[in-house]
Each structure stands twice: as C-alpha cells, then as structure tokens.
Amino acid sequence: MKNLDYDTIILGGGSAGIVSGVLAGSLKQRVLLIEKQRLGGECSFTGCVPSKALLHAAKTAQTIRTASSVGLSNRPLEPEETSGVMEWVRKTIERVHTADASSDLIEQCGTEIEYGNAHFQDAHTVLLDGRTLRAANFILATGSHPIVPEIPGLQEAGFLTNQTLFDLQAIPPTLLVIGGGPIGVEMAQAFHLLGSRVILVQKADRLLPQDDAELTQMLEGYLRQDGLDIRLNTTLKAVRLEGEQRIAILTHEETTSEVRCDAILIAVGRAPNIEGLNLEAAGVHCEADRIPTDSALRTSSPNIYACGDLLGDYQFSHIAEYEAKMVVRNIVFPGSERKSFRVAPWATFTDPELAHVGLTEEEAKQQGLSYDVLRQPFTKDDRALIENASRGLVKVLTQGIGGKILGAHILGPRAGELIQEWVFAMQHGHSVRAIADLTHVYPTLTMSSQRAAQRWYEQKLQEPLIDKTLELYVHKIRPRQGVIAACLVGAGLIGAGVAAFGWKKRRKS
C-alpha cells in the first residue's frame, strides 16, 4: 500500500501495548504507539501493583497483631496507625513505574510514542487530535474498565471501583465489597486485615467461580475463620445516603437486610475500552464484553488485531503479554501463531494465595474425562510449618498411564510462584513423573509439589494388576534368576502390567 506512515499503529499503552511496541520495533517495523494518558495501563496504576502493595501492608499488619505465634508479643494496631498505608501504596506505584522505564525501552526499540485521543476513519486510517495517520496494520490494546451495575441510589450515594479505590486517604471503618472475583476477594481481605469491618457480597453460590471448587471453598473457610463477613447468593438491590454513611439494601433468597457502611467497592466485572474509537468505520465487530477475534487474534477487519483485556477471556497482564507477542508475530510472520489457552495460569493473591493452571476438576467432569487426583496438604510441608503458613494444599489432575498433567491448583503460601513448575511442565509436555523425579531443594515450599507428584507413583503401585505383578516378581521370579535376568524379566512384567492397566482404563472411559 502507498502513502503509509507506519507499518503498525498500536492503540493503548498498557501491558499489551508496551509488549507489542517493544517486539514490533525490535523486528524493524515502523511503529507508533498511541496512549491517551500515561504508559503502564490499569495494572500499573489501579490494578496489579497497588492491590499487591495493599495486600503486603495488610499482611504486615496481621504479622504485628499475631507476633505471639513466633514467641514475640502481639501488638494490636489502632486505626490511626494505619493512616499512612494508602499514601505508601501510592508511592509504591510511582516507584514501580519509575523502575519499569517503559517509555525508554519502547523508544530504544525504535517505536515512536504519542499521547492523545485517536479514532478510526477507515481500516487503515486514524485521526489523532486532528492529524491523519495511516498504517498497514493496527493493534487494539486499549484495555478494560470496571462495570458499574445500574442499582437505584448507587450513583447518588457514591461508590469506589479499582480505579478510585487507591485514592482513599484512610482505611474506611466499614467497607461493603460487591463481587466475589479476584479483585473483590483480595481487597476484602486486605481492608479487613487493615482494620475495616468488611462485608463481602457475592451473587453466586461461591467465591472465585473460575477456580477449583474444592480449593475456593477451603479459602472461603479460612476467610470466615479470620472474621470476614461473607454473604453468598446475595444481591445489592439499592443504596441510600444517610449523613455520611451509605445504607445498602441486600437480598438473600426471600430475605432483605440493610448494611450501614462508610464506602462501597464495586468489583463485579470488566468491559472493553472501545468508546470513541469509532471501530464501526474500520469494520471491527464488537460485543458488549469483548472484541471477537480469530485464532490469529485478527478482528473482523483483517488488518486490525486485538490483544489484552479487549478479548474478554483472561484479563491478566501476563496473558496480555502472551497475546501481544502472538499478534506481532502474526503481523510480521503471517500465520505463525495460533492462540491457545490450554496453559493459562493465574493467581489470586489472598493469604493463602490461590493459583491455577489447566483444567479444574469440574471442567474435567464436564468434558467426560477420566482422571486421577493427587493431593498434598501444606500441613505436611516442613517449610510451611516453620513459617506458620500451613493452610491449603497442592491439587493435581492427571490422566492416563503416562501421567499427563491436566491441571494443577495450589492454595497455600507463595502459590503464585509454586505454580510455575507446573506451568512449565504442561507447556513442554512433561508428565507428572518429571516433577516427582526432579530434585527439589529442602526445606522449601516446592517440596509440596514434589510430594503431590509422587502420589502418582503411590496410586499406580496400589493398582491390583501392578501389585500382583510386583508380588510375582519379588517372591517368585527374582529368587530363582540371576540378577541381570531378574531385572529384565521384572521390568518386562511391570511394563506389561502398567500397559494392561492403561488399556483397561481406556476401555472403561
């Protein structure tokens, strides 16, 4: 095409846009990244970074309160002692943003950056604050924003979302959290540990419905034990303002109740940032909660791609990075990548943390799969016991005679880090035996993953056919054979037993 200003124009400077800009520029594309306000996006300023900073402060406060668990003296915290937490969170945001130095990295790769509002005129043209810019390809990476439901009185009474939560000057005495997804659960626990009375309201019958049900129910139990007020199957129907407090009307089945609170946090879901882009002019089809794409992440307009929260599937920064790399590869090397979320990990950073990769047990059942479950509680992990962090367990789903890993789920200390070896194993096609046989440093929390994997051997040795084969080998054949012959015969018998067991299970399934 003639008269093009750029090979690729990227709209949005969050995680997906930054990664796209760095990779496309490194591949010698002529690239422009357009951002409305500041590089970093939701994750840097109103999502991942501030929420994890607040959780760290909350855990520190809890450590001070419960110091007697390691032989020190407990020290209750007064409300005024937490008054500096929100300011510390904001300073942490700026410290992390400075350390990232995203703009320097992007420009070093040859990508240009401009700030302003852009909208499409056609599939190859955008208007940026009055300037016409043309490109062969576009990457939509504008992110998402919190959904605010239409609830009588909510707008008048005032509310918080993740975009305004970290502007608070102090910890609210009473906080009502609407939504039991990752944001709602993390912030409910954080403010509870920092001294708020928190009521967590979830419309569904359990928290974190995208995660494994067994582990989310365990987490719910821990949160309740710690004093968090959790109300499932409950809906916010209306809000009214009385003085400086908000009165929330909640319904649970046939019962209506009122909750008096100082602030309301809305965390019920997210929608794509597409307002003002004029995507219709570019031929890009949109839905209410996502922009549909094909397996190469092309939109309905073949030269316009989308990645990150816009897709609506997995709204995590690390998934946005994965999608951004795929988009750039497909632009530069057409047809080289196809999206796959078979190995899509995530974590909820509560205490204990909850991490996920692959299928849950519920999903395996829905797909009619035959599977085995391996479990290892942290109450059996020496490092977890040393650190008074023994709540939770490692849970792994395996399939078939080879021990294929279908999914791994960890509720426990540092689960977000511990899940990574399972992610690696699944990504590269390793079986559960690879983790069982891998030497893990002692004493570390990773031993729980190894012990869970070793349960696979235990289960197989208990199968009747293999058990009888071993019995025959040890007590009948081995005493009558030379060492080499015995090993060969024994290996053959065990292999035959294992193969027969696998054939038997396949026939059942």
N, C-alpha and C positions, 0 to 999 in steps of 0.2 A: 504493500500500500504506500502511496505517495503522501508527502506533506505530514508525516507523523512526527510529533515532538518527542515521543518516548516509545520504547518497546513495551513497557509495562508501567501503569499507574496504579498505586496501591492507595485505597481509601481506608484510613484508620491506622493509628499508631499504638495499638495495644500489643499484647504478646504476639498475635498472629501477624500483624502488620510489621512489627520490628523484625521478626524472623524472616518474613518474606523479603523485606528490604535488604537485609544483610545477605541472604543467599542469592537473590536475583542480581544484586550488584556485584557479588563475587563471581558470578557466572558471566560477567561482561555485558549484561543487559543495560540499556539506558533506562533508568528507573527514577520515578518520582513518587515519594510518599507524602500524602496529604493528611494532616491531622487537624482536627478542629481546635484543640486546646493545648495539650501537653502530651509528650510521649510517655508511655507506660500503661495507659489504659486503666480499666477497672481494677485489675489485680494489684497494681502498684499503689493506688491511692484510696480505693474504697472497698477492696476485696481481700485477696490473699495476705498481703503484707500487714495492713493494720489489724485484721482479725487475728492473725497468729501472734502479733505483738501483744494484743489484749489478752489472748489466752495464756501467753507466757507470764504476763503480770498477774493474772488470776491464779495460776499455779504457784507462783512465788508467794502470793498472799496466803494460799492454803498451806504451803510448807511452813510458813511462820506460825500459823494457827495450830498446826499439828506437830510441832517440833518434838513433842514428847515421844513420838513414835521412834526416834533415834536417840532417846535418852537426854534430850535437851528440854528446856522449859517452853511450854506453849505460851504464846502471847496474842491474845485477841486484838484485832485491829478495830479502831474506832473509825466511823465514817470519814472524819476529816483526814485520816491518814491515807486514804485512797484518792484524795483530791488531785494529786499530780499525775495520776495514771493516764488520763486522756491526753494531757499535754505531752507525756513521754511517748505515747503512741504516735502522735503527730510528728514528733522529732524523729522517731524511728522511720516513718515514711520518707522523710526528706533524706535521712542518712542512707537508706537503701537506694533511693532514686539517684542520689549522687554517685554512689558506688557502681550502679549499673552503667552509667555513662552511655546510654543507648544512642544518643544523637551522635556522639563521637564515633562509635562503632559503625553506625549506618553510613556516615559520610566517608569513613576510611575505606569502605567497600565501594565507593563511587556512587551511591544513591543520594539523590537530592531530597531535601525535606522542605516542605512549605506548610504554612498554617493558614487555615481559613475554611470556609464552607463551600463544598463542591456539590454540583448536581449534574446529572446526565442531560445531554441534549439528544444524543443518539448512542448507539452501541460502541462508538469509537471516540466520542467527544464528551468532555465535561466542561462546565463553566465554573471557574474558581474565582469568586469575588470579582466577576466581570471579565476575566481573562479566559479565552478559549484554548483548551489543551486537548490534543489528540494522541491516542495511543493504540497500538495493535491489540493489546490485552489489558484487562483490568482485574484487580484482585479486591474483592469486597472483604474488609476485615474491620468493620465498624463496631463489633461487639454487641452487647445487650444492655438492657436496663431492667430494674425491678418492676414487676407487675403490681399495680395497686388496685385491688378489687373495689367495686362500687358498693360501699357499705354506708347506709344512712348515718350522717353525722361525723363520719371519719375525717373528711376534709376540714370541716369546721373545728373539730377538736384538735386536729394536728396529729402527726404521726412521724415516725422515723422509717427510713429504709437503710440499706447498707451505704447508700450514697450520702446520707446525712448523719448516720449514727456516730461517726468518729469526729464530728464537730461538737459533740457534747462537752461541756466544761466540767461536769462532775458525774459521778455514778448516781443514777436515779434511785431513790429509796425503793420504789416499786416499779417493775417493768413487766408489761404484758407482751409476749412474743407470739406472733401469729405465723405458724408454719413450722413443720417438723422435718424439713430437709436439712442439708448440711449447714447452711447459714444460720437458720433458726436454732438448731441444737447447739452449735458451737457458741453462739452469742448468749444463749440462755444459760449455759454452764458458766461462761466467763463472767457475766454480770452477777450470777448467783455467788460465785466464789469471791467476787469483789465486794460483796455485802448487800446487793439488791435482793429484795424479795421478788422472785421471778415466777410468773405463771406462763407455762409453755402450752399453747393450744395447737392441736393437730387435728385436721378434718378427717384423716384416715385412721385406721384402727391400729397403726403402729408408726413409730418414727422411722425415718430413713428407708422408705419402701424400696429403693433401688438396691439396697444391700441385703446380705443374707439374713433371713428372718430370725434364725436361732441367735445370731450374734447381736442383732439390733434389739432383741428382747432382753438379752443379757445386759446390754448397755443401758437400756431403759431402767432395768432394775437397779443398776449402780447409781444412776442419776437420782432415782427416787430415794435410795438409801442415803444419799448425800443431802437430801432435803429439797430437791427441786420439785415444784408442783407441776405435774404433767397431766394434761387433760386430753385424752384421745376421743375420737368420734365427736368432736366438739367444733362448733362454728361460731365465728363472730358475726352477730346479726346487726348490731347498731352500736353507736357510741354517742355519748353526750358529754358536754363540758360542765363541770360544777366547780366554780372558782378556778383554781389552777390544776385541778385533778380531772382525769377522764374516767367516766363510768362506762365500762364495756358490758354489753348485754350478750351473754353466751348461751347457746342452746346445746344440750346434750340429750339426744333422743327426744323425749317428751318434756324434758325439764329445762326451764330457763333460770339463769342466775346472773348476778351482777358482780363485776370485779372493779374495784376502785384502784387506779394506778396513776403514776406520775408520767409515764411515757408508754407508747405503743410502738413496737417494731414490727413492720410488715415484711415477711420473708416467705412469700407463697409461690414464687416462680419468677421467670425472666422472659423477656420478649426482645426480638432483634431490633437494633438501632437502624431503622431504614427511613425514618421521617425526613423529608426534604431532599432525598437523593434522586427523586424522580425516576425510579427504576423502570416505570412503565415505558418511558421514552427509549430506554435501552433494551426493551423486550425481556426484562427479567421478571419471571413469575415469583410472587411471594405468597406465603401463607401467614396466618396470624402469629404463629410461634416459630417460624423458621423460613429459610430460603431453601427450597429443594434443589439438589444437585444430582448429577450422575456419579458413577463410581470414580471418575477422574476429578470430581469436585467442580465440574462446569455447571453453571446455571442454565436456564432455558435459552440464554443468549450465548452461543458457543465460544465467544472470545472473552466472556466475563466469568470469572471464578469466584468462589466464596469459601471462607475458612473461619474457624473460631466459633464463637457463640452464635453467630448467624445461622449455623446449621441446626442448632437446637438439640443435637443428640447428646453430646458430652461437653458440658460447659465448664471446662477446666483449662487452665493456662497451658499445661503440658500437652493436652490433646490439641489445643490451638496451634502449638508449635509443630506437632506432628503433621497436622493438616496443612500448615503453611509451607512446610518443606515439600509436601506432596504436590501442592499447587504449582510451586515454582518449577519443580522437576517436569511436571506435565506441560508447562508452557515452553520450557527450553528444550525438553526431550519428549515430544508428544507421545502419549500413550504409555509412558514408562511406569506409572504408578496407579494402583487401584486402592481405594480406601478399604480398610478392614479394621473393625473394632473388636476382633476376637481377643486381642491382648490390649485392653484399655484399662489401665489401673487408675485408682483414685483413693483418697483417704479423707476421712473426717477427723479433724484434729482435736477431738474431745480428750478427756483424761478418764479412762484409757482411750487411745486412738483406735479407729476402725478403718482397716484398709481392705481393698477389694481388687481382684483381677479375675477375669474369666467368668464362667457360669456360677450362679448361685445354685443351691440345692433345689429351690423352687423352679428355676429355669430348666434344670436338668430333668426334673419330673415332667414339666410341661412339654419338653421335647421327646419324651418317652425313652430317655437314655438309660442304659444300665450303668451303674456307677458304684464305687466304694467311697466311704467317708473315713478320713484319717483325722484324729483329733489329738492335740497335746495341750493340756492346760498350763498356764504360767505358774500355777501353784507347785509345779514340778520343776521349775527352772531356777537354778541356783542364783543367777544374777538378779532375776526378778524378785526373789525372796530377800536377797541382800538389800535391794533398793526399796523394799516395801511397795512393790509395784506388780503384784502377782494376780491382779484381776484380769480375766479374759482367757482366751485360748487361740491356738492356731488350728484352722479347719481347712482341709484339702479334699477336693473331689478328684478321684482318679477313675480311669476306665481301662478295661481290657487287661490282657495278660502282660503287656509291656509296661503298665503303669503310666499311661498317658495322663497328663495333668489337664483336667477340665476347668478347674478354678481353684483359687486359694483365697482365704479370707482370714484376717487376723484382727482380733480385738485384744489390745494389750499395749504395753509400753513401747513407744517408738515404732508402732506398726507401719507407719508411712515409710520408714527405712527398711524394716524387715521384709516387706512385701517385694522388694526389688529383686531378690534372688529368684523368687517365683516368677516374676515378670520376665526375667532373663531366660529362665528355663523354658517357659511357654513360648517366648518369641523365637527361640532357636531349636524348638522341637525336642528338648531333653525330657526324659521321663522322670518320675518321682525318685527313681533309684539314683539319679545323678546327684540329687540333694542329699539323699540318705547316705551315699558313699563319700560325699565331699567332707574333707576335714574342716571342722569349724573351731575357731579359737574358743578356749574355755578360760574363764567363765564369761560368756556373752549371751545376750538375748537370742542370738541366732541359733543357739543350741535347740531352742524350742521348734524351729523349723526343721532341723535335722531329726529331732526325735519324732516329730509328726510324720516325716517321710519314712522313717524306719518302721513305723506302724504297718507300712505296706508289706514289708518282709514278714512281720509277725502274722498278719492276716493270711498271707499266702501259705505259710508253714502250717497254719491251723486247718487248711482245707483238707477234707478226708482223703482225697486221692493222693495229694502230695505227702500227707502224713504217713499213709500206708506205704508209699514208695520209699520214704526215708527209713521207716521201720524195717522194711525188707532189706534195704541196702546195709544198714548198720548192724543188724543182728543175724542176717542170713548169708549175704554175699561177701561182705568185706572180710569176715574172719577166715573165709576159705580161699581168698585170692591174694595174689601178690599185690604189693602197694600200687604199682602202675596200672595193672589190670583192674584192680578195685576202683581206682579213681575214674578210669574210663567207663566202666560199667555203671558206676554210681552216677556219674554225670549224665550218661545216656538215659538212665531210669528217671532221674529227676526231671530232665528235659522233656521226656515223654509224658510224665505226669503233669507238668506245667502246661504242655501243649494240649493234652486231653482236657484239662480243666478249662482252658480258654475256649476250646471247641464246644464244650458243654455249656458254658455261659453264653456263647454266641447263639447257640440253638435256643436257649431259654428266652433271650431277648428278641 
